[in-house]
Amino acid sequence: MSAFDLPWLVADIGGTNARFGLVTSLDEPPSHVAVLAGADHPTLPDAVAAYLGQHAGGARPGAACLALAGPIDGDHYRLTNSAWAGSVRDLGVPYVRLLNDFEALALSLPHLGGDDLVPLGGPEPAHGVKAVLGPGTGLGVSALVPTEHGWTPVPGEGGHVTVPVVDERELEIVRVLRARGMPHVVAEHVLSGPGLVRLHRALAEVNGVSAPELSAADIVARLDDSLCAETVEVFCGLLGSFAGNVALTLGARGGVYLGGGVLPRIVERVRAGGFRERFTSNPDMAAYLEGIGTSLIVAPQPALTGAAAWLSQHARRELVS
């Protein structure tokens, strides 16, 4: 068996969930898509075996492209927000390629359109570097660069830059987090699912009010509550500043795209909130940023599309090189 043989396995593996699919035709999107809870499986090979056995009819893929939320070193991986770590040689698949999860999300961008995207302001994306970022269990960042050989993804760890606070309320939130044992507050500490929880608790202290312990899902579901609504408001503002910083750093004239698991739950708040205003509010580069389009990805499994795109472009060529 070789990577010339379909089906191919594709996956998007985060700190909470592992999403799998099969590429059974180069002309069709991944099929047999299933989402497995990471906590239900001790290791990645266990999760792969469970997916293939329970959701893919016992398929034996010839190749796989796995997008993981964490650092990659050759065929070794370590998830940032999970205990899963090891080598893809343990998966029992003849050919496996590892990608950062936002690297795969970047690769999906040329394949998204229509109902896959919600516009968040700015012009239609121009040709040029594209940036994608988004809060989930962590905060991912990647770029997609046009080259003479096609699109090339550039992964990074931009979620770990220092948090982009602007106003006094945000500074007070950071002071609270530092006092609670977080001396260096990075963007991911507040722009993620766990970050929403931290923001909610910190805002309660800043405002001098008591608040129940809520999960991120609870917070976004209770926007009739003033503290939850304020939490999401602060979250969207910080996200706008962070996205503007990413756009300037990468020169993302081809557009900035928001992904991750949190934002599709609060689409209208992102559209109506302070995201776009904060995105363009850099006093020195406002005109530059106003010329960059911003969109929210609402496609159900875009990283699987990106992983499939990588395999279709590269797997066979690498095997014969």
C-alpha positions as CSV (number, residue, x, y, z in Angstrom):
1,M,0.0,0.0,0.0
2,S,1.2,3.5,-0.8
3,A,-0.1,7.1,-0.8
4,F,-1.2,6.4,-4.4
5,D,-4.0,4.4,-2.9
6,L,-7.2,6.1,-1.7
7,P,-8.7,6.6,0.8
8,W,-6.6,9.2,2.6
9,L,-7.1,10.1,6.2
10,V,-7.3,13.8,7.2
11,A,-7.6,15.1,10.7
12,D,-7.8,18.4,12.7
13,I,-6.6,17.7,16.2
14,G,-7.1,20.3,18.9
15,G,-6.7,20.3,22.7
16,T,-10.3,19.3,23.2
17,N,-11.6,17.5,20.1
18,A,-10.1,15.5,17.2
19,R,-11.9,15.8,13.9
20,F,-11.4,13.1,11.3
21,G,-12.4,12.5,7.7
22,L,-11.6,10.4,4.6
23,V,-10.6,11.5,1.2
24,T,-12.2,9.0,-1.1
25,S,-12.2,11.1,-4.3
26,L,-10.0,13.9,-5.4
27,D,-13.0,15.8,-6.7
28,E,-15.0,15.6,-3.5
29,P,-14.6,17.1,0.0
30,P,-13.7,14.8,2.9
31,S,-16.4,12.3,3.8
32,H,-17.1,10.1,6.9
33,V,-16.4,13.2,9.1
34,A,-16.6,12.5,12.8
35,V,-15.6,14.4,15.9
36,L,-14.0,12.5,18.8
37,A,-13.4,13.9,22.3
38,G,-9.7,13.8,23.0
39,A,-10.3,13.0,26.7
40,D,-11.9,9.7,25.6
41,H,-8.7,8.4,24.1
42,P,-5.3,8.0,25.9
43,T,-3.2,8.6,22.7
44,L,-3.5,9.8,19.2
45,P,-3.1,6.3,17.7
46,D,-6.0,5.2,19.9
47,A,-8.2,8.0,18.5
48,V,-7.2,7.2,14.9
49,A,-8.0,3.5,15.5
50,A,-11.3,4.4,17.0
51,Y,-12.2,6.6,14.1
52,L,-11.2,4.1,11.4
53,G,-13.0,1.3,13.2
54,Q,-16.2,3.0,14.3
55,H,-16.8,5.7,11.7
56,A,-14.9,4.8,8.6
57,G,-15.8,1.1,8.1
58,G,-12.4,-0.2,9.0
59,A,-10.7,1.7,6.2
60,R,-6.9,1.4,5.7
61,P,-5.7,4.7,4.4
62,G,-2.6,4.8,2.2
63,A,-1.7,8.3,3.4
64,A,-2.7,10.8,6.1
65,C,-2.4,14.5,6.7
66,L,-2.9,15.4,10.3
67,A,-3.3,19.0,11.5
68,L,-2.4,19.4,15.2
69,A,-2.6,22.3,17.6
70,G,1.0,22.3,18.8
71,P,4.6,22.2,17.8
72,I,5.8,19.7,15.2
73,D,9.4,18.4,14.9
74,G,9.7,16.1,11.8
75,D,7.4,13.1,12.5
76,H,7.1,14.0,16.2
77,Y,4.3,16.1,17.7
78,R,3.2,17.5,21.1
79,L,-0.1,19.1,21.5
80,T,0.0,22.4,23.4
81,N,-3.2,21.9,25.4
82,S,-3.3,18.1,25.6
83,A,-1.1,15.2,26.9
84,W,-1.0,13.7,23.4
85,A,2.6,13.4,22.2
86,G,4.6,10.9,20.1
87,S,5.6,10.0,16.6
88,V,3.3,9.5,13.6
89,R,5.2,6.3,12.9
90,D,3.0,4.7,15.5
91,L,-0.2,5.2,13.4
92,G,0.4,2.3,11.0
93,V,-0.2,4.5,7.9
94,P,2.4,4.2,5.1
95,Y,2.7,7.9,4.5
96,V,1.9,10.6,7.1
97,R,2.4,14.4,7.0
98,L,2.0,16.6,10.0
99,L,0.8,20.2,9.8
100,N,0.2,22.8,12.4
101,D,-3.6,23.1,12.7
102,F,-3.6,26.7,11.6
103,E,-1.3,25.8,8.7
104,A,-4.0,23.5,7.5
105,L,-6.6,26.2,8.1
106,A,-4.6,28.6,6.0
107,L,-4.4,26.0,3.1
108,S,-8.2,25.9,3.1
109,L,-8.6,29.6,2.4
110,P,-8.5,29.4,-1.5
111,H,-11.2,26.7,-1.3
112,L,-13.6,28.7,0.8
113,G,-16.3,31.0,-0.5
114,G,-20.0,31.9,-0.3
115,D,-21.7,30.6,2.8
116,D,-18.3,29.5,4.2
117,L,-17.4,33.1,5.1
118,V,-19.1,36.0,7.0
119,P,-17.7,39.4,6.0
120,L,-16.5,41.5,8.9
121,G,-15.7,44.7,7.1
122,G,-13.2,46.1,4.5
123,P,-12.9,45.5,0.8
124,E,-12.9,42.2,-1.1
125,P,-9.5,40.5,-0.4
126,A,-6.8,41.4,-2.8
127,H,-4.2,39.1,-4.2
128,G,-1.4,38.8,-1.6
129,V,-0.5,37.3,1.7
130,K,-3.5,36.0,3.7
131,A,-3.6,35.7,7.5
132,V,-5.7,33.4,9.5
133,L,-6.1,33.4,13.3
134,G,-8.6,32.3,15.8
135,P,-9.5,31.3,19.4
136,G,-10.3,27.8,20.4
137,T,-8.7,25.8,23.2
138,G,-5.7,28.0,22.4
139,L,-5.1,30.9,19.9
140,G,-3.7,29.9,16.5
141,V,-2.1,32.1,13.8
142,S,-0.8,31.3,10.4
143,A,-0.2,32.8,7.0
144,L,-0.7,31.8,3.4
145,V,1.9,33.2,0.9
146,P,1.5,33.2,-2.9
147,T,4.6,31.9,-4.7
148,E,5.4,30.8,-8.2
149,H,4.6,27.2,-7.2
150,G,1.2,28.0,-5.7
151,W,0.2,28.8,-2.1
152,T,2.7,28.2,0.7
153,P,1.5,28.1,4.4
154,V,3.6,29.7,7.1
155,P,2.8,28.4,10.6
156,G,3.7,30.3,13.7
157,E,3.0,30.6,17.4
158,G,1.6,34.2,17.3
159,G,-0.9,33.4,20.0
160,H,1.9,33.7,22.6
161,V,2.7,37.3,21.9
162,T,2.0,39.8,24.7
163,V,-1.6,40.6,25.1
164,P,-2.6,43.7,23.1
165,V,-4.3,45.9,25.7
166,V,-5.3,49.4,24.8
167,D,-7.6,51.0,27.3
168,E,-7.7,51.3,31.1
169,R,-10.3,48.6,31.6
170,E,-8.0,46.1,29.7
171,L,-5.0,47.2,31.8
172,E,-7.0,46.6,35.0
173,I,-7.9,43.1,33.7
174,V,-4.2,42.4,33.1
175,R,-3.3,43.6,36.6
176,V,-5.9,41.2,38.0
177,L,-4.5,38.3,36.0
178,R,-0.9,39.1,37.1
179,A,-2.0,39.3,40.7
180,R,-3.5,35.8,40.3
181,G,-0.2,34.3,39.3
182,M,0.1,35.1,35.6
183,P,3.1,37.4,35.5
184,H,3.3,37.5,31.7
185,V,-0.1,37.7,30.1
186,V,-0.1,36.6,26.5
187,A,-2.8,36.9,23.9
188,E,-3.9,33.3,24.2
189,H,-4.5,33.7,28.0
190,V,-7.5,35.9,27.1
191,L,-8.3,35.2,23.5
192,S,-9.4,31.5,23.7
193,G,-12.1,29.4,25.3
194,P,-10.3,29.3,28.7
195,G,-9.5,33.0,28.1
196,L,-13.2,33.9,28.1
197,V,-13.4,32.3,31.5
198,R,-10.4,34.3,32.7
199,L,-11.9,37.5,31.3
200,H,-15.2,36.9,33.0
201,R,-13.6,36.3,36.4
202,A,-11.2,39.3,36.1
203,L,-14.0,41.6,34.9
204,A,-16.1,40.6,38.0
205,E,-13.2,41.7,40.2
206,V,-12.5,44.9,38.3
207,N,-16.2,45.8,38.5
208,G,-16.4,44.8,42.2
209,V,-19.2,42.3,41.7
210,S,-19.6,38.6,42.5
211,A,-20.2,36.2,39.6
212,P,-20.8,32.5,39.3
213,E,-18.2,30.2,37.8
214,L,-19.1,29.8,34.2
215,S,-17.7,27.9,31.3
216,A,-16.9,29.6,28.0
217,A,-20.0,28.0,26.5
218,D,-22.1,29.4,29.4
219,I,-20.7,32.9,28.9
220,V,-21.6,33.1,25.2
221,A,-25.0,31.6,25.9
222,R,-25.9,34.2,28.5
223,L,-25.5,37.5,26.7
224,D,-28.6,38.9,28.4
225,D,-26.4,38.9,31.5
226,S,-24.5,42.2,31.7
227,L,-21.2,40.7,32.9
228,C,-21.3,38.0,30.2
229,A,-22.1,40.7,27.5
230,E,-19.2,42.9,28.8
231,T,-16.9,39.9,28.7
232,V,-17.7,39.2,25.1
233,E,-17.4,42.9,24.3
234,V,-13.9,43.1,25.7
235,F,-13.0,39.8,24.0
236,C,-14.0,41.2,20.6
237,G,-12.1,44.4,21.1
238,L,-8.9,42.6,22.1
239,L,-9.3,40.3,19.2
240,G,-9.6,43.3,16.8
241,S,-6.3,44.7,18.1
242,F,-4.6,41.4,17.9
243,A,-5.8,40.8,14.4
244,G,-4.6,44.2,13.3
245,N,-1.2,43.5,14.7
246,V,-1.1,40.2,12.8
247,A,-2.1,42.0,9.6
248,L,0.6,44.5,10.0
249,T,3.3,41.9,10.9
250,L,2.5,39.7,7.9
251,G,1.5,42.4,5.4
252,A,-1.8,40.5,4.9
253,R,-3.2,42.5,2.0
254,G,-4.9,39.3,0.8
255,G,-7.2,39.4,3.8
256,V,-7.5,38.4,7.5
257,Y,-9.6,35.4,8.3
258,L,-10.9,34.4,11.7
259,G,-11.3,30.8,12.6
260,G,-11.3,28.6,15.7
261,G,-14.1,27.1,17.7
262,V,-15.3,30.1,19.7
263,L,-16.3,32.7,17.1
264,P,-18.9,30.8,15.1
265,R,-21.0,30.9,18.4
266,I,-21.0,34.7,18.6
267,V,-21.0,35.7,14.9
268,E,-23.4,38.6,15.4
269,R,-21.5,39.9,18.4
270,V,-18.3,39.9,16.4
271,R,-20.0,41.7,13.5
272,A,-21.7,44.3,15.7
273,G,-19.0,44.6,18.4
274,G,-15.7,46.5,18.4
275,F,-13.7,44.0,16.3
276,R,-13.4,46.0,13.1
277,E,-13.1,49.4,14.8
278,R,-10.2,48.0,16.9
279,F,-8.7,46.3,13.9
280,T,-8.2,49.6,12.1
281,S,-7.5,51.8,15.1
282,N,-3.7,51.9,14.8
283,P,-3.1,55.7,14.6
284,D,-0.1,55.4,12.3
285,M,-1.4,52.7,10.0
286,A,-5.2,53.1,9.9
287,A,-5.4,53.7,6.2
288,Y,-3.3,50.5,5.5
289,L,-5.6,48.5,7.8
290,E,-8.8,49.9,6.3
291,G,-7.7,48.5,3.0
292,I,-7.6,44.9,4.3
293,G,-10.7,42.8,4.3
294,T,-11.7,40.7,7.3
295,S,-13.9,37.6,7.3
296,L,-15.1,35.0,9.8
297,I,-14.9,31.3,8.7
298,V,-18.1,29.5,9.4
299,A,-17.4,26.4,7.2
300,P,-17.9,23.3,9.4
301,Q,-14.5,21.6,9.1
302,P,-12.2,23.8,7.1
303,A,-8.9,22.4,8.4
304,L,-9.9,19.0,7.0
305,T,-10.3,20.7,3.6
306,G,-6.8,22.2,4.0
307,A,-5.3,18.9,5.0
308,A,-6.9,17.3,1.9
309,A,-5.6,20.1,-0.3
310,W,-2.0,19.5,1.0
311,L,-2.2,15.8,0.3
312,S,-3.6,16.3,-3.2
313,Q,-0.8,18.7,-4.0
314,H,2.2,17.1,-2.3
315,A,1.9,13.5,-1.2
316,R,2.4,11.8,-4.5
317,R,5.2,14.1,-5.6
318,E,7.1,13.5,-2.3
319,L,6.9,9.8,-2.7
320,V,8.5,9.7,-6.1
321,S,11.1,12.4,-5.4
